[in-house]
Amino acid sequence: MADKFYLTTPIFYPNAKLHLGHAYVVTLSDIIARYHRLVSDKTYFLTGSDENTQKIIKPAELEGKTPQEFLDEKVESFRSLFTALNISYDQFIRTTDQKVHWPGAQMLWSKLVEAGDIYKKEYEGLYCVGHEAFITDKELVDGKCPDHGTVPERIKEENYFFRLSKYTDAITQKIESGELAIVPETREREILSLLREGLQDVSFSRPRNTNSVGIPVPGDDTQVIYVWCDALANYITALGYGQDETLFKEFWPADVHIVGKDILRFHAAIWPGMLLSAGIPLPKKILVHGMVLSGGKKMSKTLGNVIDPEELLTEYGTDAVRYYLARHISPFEDGDITREHFKDAYNANLANGLGNLASRIMQLAQTHLTEPVKLTFTPYPKGYTDALEKFEVNRASDMVWERIKALDTSITQSQPFKVVKEDLERGRELIAELVRELAAIDLLLEPFMPETSKKIIEAIMANKKPENLFPRKD
């Protein structure tokens, strides 16, 4: 029986265009999902949009649209980018979906109430709209949120709270025992340090009169379920939690939540607390990726270093962008991209590397072989599978390019174009060996560059030179 594998991306705020960081996390997730499908795991891949948010109110007003019109347009642009990146998600969840998401989110709320973990109190605190969270004075830098550079609002209101403090020890134990693994270890240490300070109870609702969007609190229409309580529930509501739980029973617990470091606390503290309260198993792993920088700095319009993923896709193509994100950005720390480095990597490793290699070998095959080479399935090398099981997609892609380089060197040393003239049969055997190694490399490329992998294997099966896969960029 095939193993199951359930992975999720964060769900994205549709208040603005998706940027390269978003493109990175969905591509990273897609590579991992495609690998698991290739090794015959029954795989379910979830992404989506976090729409019950105050963040969309002002942008919608500025564009003269209703919140729903604004959301529909932005979500369409998300889907369009994911299509351009060849993202093979199984479901795109929207938290405004009253049929798919709301019943499960309200069911989860009711479970927290049953556990005695929801209570009402008046609260005054600093509210950061960017985080959609209350933050403390000690988190501020020069009176501003360090992540958003904005001065938080001081808000006083009556909300429902979740007894997160009750679960500090239980969450600590789950992480320390490895039952809930946080990858990489630096992020595990970060969250354990937070847990040692003791978790505080968190606001889980907002008054409806100050929050015009959101899911009504069961039994109290004057309040809406607060964004993080609502958003985190998507990982189980997408599987039918609270409704038809067939998928939930099959795929939960999640094998991995893939998130950015800025939302680690929500996923490694609040979410486990909610699940423990509701009696639901915890996810197995949380993979925390870094930021995608440009020239060592956070991308910003002010610095003029913003790189639009759509522009890269238009200029270089889907698989070139996937290649760069997979190989040149580490899943575990901040990565860097500049237009110059992207072009250099493209020319060296795709145009002059993979593309040239496939062209040379298949030109030899087309010229000297009378029929396509018979292929046998070659198992995935252990180092490659180990790397992908550990989410080390950059290390796995390095291994592929080591094979590409070695095959290139082999052609230079064996000189099949000369051998075939001196000894036709020996030359044909040599060319067939090169084609078989190209096919083996192609198999390893599939999760990273599915379109290119398909073109190369089709060329091998037809015994002909493929089209110019990666035209050189001057």
N, C-alpha and C positions, 0 to 999 in steps of 0.2 A: 504493500500500500504506500502511495506517495506521501511524503511529509507535507504538511501545510506550511505556508509562509504568508504572513500578513504584515505588510508594512504601510506606513502612513507618512505623508509630508505634513508640515504645518498647514493650516488653512489660512489663506491670505486675505488681508484687508483689501476690499475693492475701492479704496478711497483715492488711489492713484495708479499709474502705470506700473506694471511689474518691472523690476530691474534685474541686473545680472546676478545678484545674490539669490533672487527667486529662481532664475533660470538654472543656477547651480544646484540648488537643493532638489528641484524636480528631476534634473538630469542625473544627479547622483542616485536618487531613489529609483529612477527608471533603469539604470544600469544594474542595480542590485536585484530589482524585480525580474528583469530579463534573464539574468544569470540563473535565478532560482527556477524560472520556467524551463530553461534549457536543461537543468539537471533533474527535471520532472517533478519538482515540488509543486503542489497545488497552491498557486500564488494568487493573492488578492492585494491590489495596489490602490490605495485611497488618496485622493487629494481633494481640494475644494476651496471654498471662500467663506470667510467669517463676516457675515453681513448684518448681524443685529448689533450694530455699532454706531455710536455717536459720530464717529469719524466721517461718515458719509453724508451727514446732514448739511454741513456748510458747503462742501464741494458740489453737492446736488443743487443747492440754492443758487450758487454762483453760475451754474450752467443752465439755470432756469428749468430744471427737471424735477419730477417727483423722485423721492428716494428709490422707488422701485424701478423707474425708467433708467435712472443713473446706474443702479446696480446691474440691471440686465445688460446694459452697454459695456460696463467694465468687465463683467463676467465673460461676455463674448470675446473681449480682447484677451482675457486669460486663456480661454480655450484655444484661441487663434495662436497664441504664443506656444502653448503646449503642443499643438498640432505641428507647428513649424519645427519644434525641437524633437518631434517623433516620440512623445511621451505616451507610454502604453498603459495609462491608468485604467482600472476596472470601474471606478466610480468617481464622479465629481459631485461632492456634496455641497449644498448651499444651506446655510443655517436659517435662511428665511423660508425654507421649504416646510410648510406646515404639515405636509403629509409624511415626509421621510424623517425630518429631524425633530420637530416639536414634541410628538408624543413620547419619544424616548428621553428627551431632555427633561420633560415634566415628570416622567416616571422616576428618573434618577433623583430629582429634587425630592420626590415623595419618599424615596428610600432613605435619604439623609434625614428627613423629618422623622421617619419611623425609628431611626437609630438615636433620636434625641440630640442630633447634632446641628439643628437649625434653631436659632433664637433671634429675637428682634431687639434692637437697642438703638438709641440715638448716638450718632457718631459725628465727630468733627475731625477732619484731617485734610492733608494735602493730596489733591487729586491731579494726576498727570493724564491729560487727555491722550497723549501719544501712547502711553502704556495701557490706557484704560484701567488704571489701578491706583489705589491710594499708596503713597510712598511716605517714608519717614524723613524727619529733618536731617538725620545723619546720612541719608543717601544723597542729599543735595550737594552740589558743588557750586560755590558762589551763589547759593540761593536758587539754583536751577537744576532740573533733571539732567544728569550727566549724559544720558543717551539722546535726549531730544533738544537739549539746550534751551528749554522753555521754563518759565516760572510756573509752578503748579498752582492750581486754584485752591483756596481754602473753602471747603464745603462742610456744611453742617446739615445732616439729614437723618431720618430714621430708616434704617435698613435691616434686612435679615442678615445674620452672620452665620458662618460655618465654623464649628469647633475644630479648626485645624490643629490647634495646640494639643488636643487630645491624642493626636497620632504621631507626634514628634518621635517618640521612642520606637514605635512600630515601623515607621518609614526608615529610620536609621538602621534598624535590624535587617530590613529587607535589602537595603543597599549594601550593607557590610557583609551580609551572607552571600551576596551575588544573585539573589533571587530577582532583584531588580538591578541590572547591570547598567552603569553609566559609562559611556565610552566617549572620549578617552579618559584616562585616569585623572588628568588635571581637572576635568569637569566633575568627576566623582568627589575629588577632594574639596572642590569649591562648594558643592551642595552639602557635604558632610559638615563642613565648617559652619554653614548656615544653620544646619540642624542642631549643632552643638549649642548655638545661641538660644535655641528653643523657638519653635514656630509660633506665630501669633494667629489668633482667629482672624478670618478674612471676610470682608463684605461680600455677600453673595446676591444682593439685589440692589436696585435703584428705584426711587419713586417714579411712577409712570409720568407724572407731570413734568419731570426734568429729563425724562428719557423717552422720546416718542417712538423709539423702535425697541423691539425685544419680545421675548416670550413671557406671557403672563405667569406670575407665580401661582401655582395651584392653590385655590382657596383664598387668594387675595389679589384681586384685579387692580389694586392701587399700586402694586409693585411689579416690576419685570425682572426676570432672572438676569443677573449681572453677566457681563460679556464672557468672563473666563469660565464661570460655571457652565454657561451655555456652550461656549466654543469647544471646550475640552470634551464635552459629551459627544461630539461628532464622531469620535473614534469608535463608539459603540452604537450610536443611533444609525450610522451608515450600514451597520450589519443587522439592523432590524430590532435592536434592543427595545423592549417595551411593546413590540408589535409581533410580526412574524420573525421569530428568533432563529430561523434555520441557519442563516449565515453566521450569526453571533455564536451559536453553539459549535459551528464548524471551525471558525477562524480565531475567536477570542481565546486566550489573550494574544495581543499583538506581539509579533516577534521583534519588531523594532518600530519605535517612533523616531523619525528623523527631524530634528529641530535645530534652529540657530541658537547660539549661546545666549542671546538676549531674552529668550523665553525658557531658559533652563529651569528657573525657579518654579514657574507655573506647572511644568511637566514633571519635575522630579520631587516636588513637595505638595502642591495643591492637588494635582491629579491623583497621585497615589492615596492621599488622604481621603478624597472623595470615594475612590474605589474601595478602600478599606471600610469606610463607613457603610457603603451600600452592599458589602459582602461580595464584591466582584473581584476576580483574580487580577493581579497587577500585570502590566506589560512586561515582557522579558528583558527588553533592552531599550535604552534611549541613546541614540547616536547624536552627538552634539557637534555640529560643524562650525567653523569660524566664519569670518566675514570675507567677502571678495573685495580687496583693495585695488587701487590703481596708482602705480608709482609709489607704493608704500603708504598711501593716504586713503582715508575714507572717501568714496566718490561723492562729489558735491558740485552743483552748478557753479558755485562761487569759484571753486578751484579749476573748473573747466575740465575735469578729468572723468566725467560721467561717460560710460560706454554703454550704449543702448544695445541689448541683445538682438533686437530686430535688425539693426544696421549690420551687425556681424553676420547674421543669418542670411541677409540679402546679398552681402558681398562675397561671403566664403562658403555658404551652404550649411545645411544641418549638421552633417557629420564632422565637419571641420570644427564647429563650435563645441559639439559633444566631445571630440577628441581633446580639445584644449582644456575644457572643464574637468575631464576625467584624469588627464595625465599631469597637468601643470598646476592644479589646485589640490592641496591636501584636504582630505575629509576631516582632519582633526585639528587644524589650526588655520589662522588667517592665510589666505592666498593672495596672489597679486596678478594683475593683468594690465598690460598697456597695449595700445594698438600696434606699436612697433614690435613688441615681443610676440604678440599673436601672429603677425605677418611672418616674422622670422621662423617661428615654430611651424607654421603652415608650410612655408617653402621648404624648410629643411626636412621635416618629418613626414609630410603628406605629399607635396608635389615631387620633391627629389627623392623621398623615401618610399613610402608604401605605393603611391601611384606609379612611380617609375619602375619599381620592382615588379609589380603585377603586369605592367605593360611589356617589360623585357622578357619575362618568362613566357607569357602567353603569345608573344610574337614568335618566339622560338617554337612553341608548341604548334601554333597555327601553320608555321612554315614547314616543319619537319615531321610532325606526327600525323598519321593518317586517320586517327580517330581519337576521341576524348580519352584521357587517362582514367582507368578504373580506380576508384577511391575506396579505401576502407576507413571506417570510423576510428579515429585516434582518440584515446581517452584524454580528458583535460589533465594537464600536468598538476601534480599535487601542490606545488608552490603557488600556482595560479588559483586553484580552488581555495586553498588556505587563505590567500590574500582576500579573495572576494567574500569568503565566509566571515572574515574579520572587518569587512567594509573598506579594505585598503585598495580602493579602485585605482589609485595612482600607482601603487606598487605592481598591481596586476597588469596595468597598461604598460608599465616599464618592461615587464617580462615579454610582452608581445613585441615591443620595439627592439628588444635584444634579439629575438628570433628573426625579425625583419633584417636587422643589421647583419646577423650571422648568415642569413640566406644570400644577402647581397654580396658578402665577402666570399661565400662559396662559389657564386657565379664567376667572380673575378679570378678566383684561383683555379677552378676546374675548366674554365673557358669552353663551355659546351658548343659555342658557335664555331670553334676550331675543330673540336673533336668530331662533330657531326660530318665534317668534310673529309676527315681522315678515316673514320670508322663509323659508318652510318648507324649500325645497330647499337654500338657502345654510346654514340652520341644521343640516340633516341632514349636509351635507358637513363642517361644522365638528365635529359630534359624531363622525362617522366618523374624522376625523383624530385626535381625542382618543383614541378607542378603539385606533387603530393605534399611537399612541405608548405607550399603556398596555400593549399587547401587546409592544412593543419593550422596554419596561422589564421586563416580566414575564420575558422571555427572559434578561435579565441577572440577575434575582433567583434563577433556578433553582438554581445551585450553593449559594447561601446559605440559601434558604428554600424547599426543594422542595415542601412541603405547600401553602404559600401560593401559590406560583407555579402549582401545579396547579389550585387553587380559582379563581384569577383567570382563567386561560386557559379553564377550563370555563365560567365565567360569560360570557366574551366569545363563545365558540362557541355558547352557548345564548341569547345576547342578553338576559341578565337580570342584575339586581343580585345580587352575591354575598351570602352570609350575613355577619353582622357579624364581620369577620375578627379584629379586635382590640378587644374591649370595653374601654372606658376603665376604669382602676383609680383609685379615689378614696383 
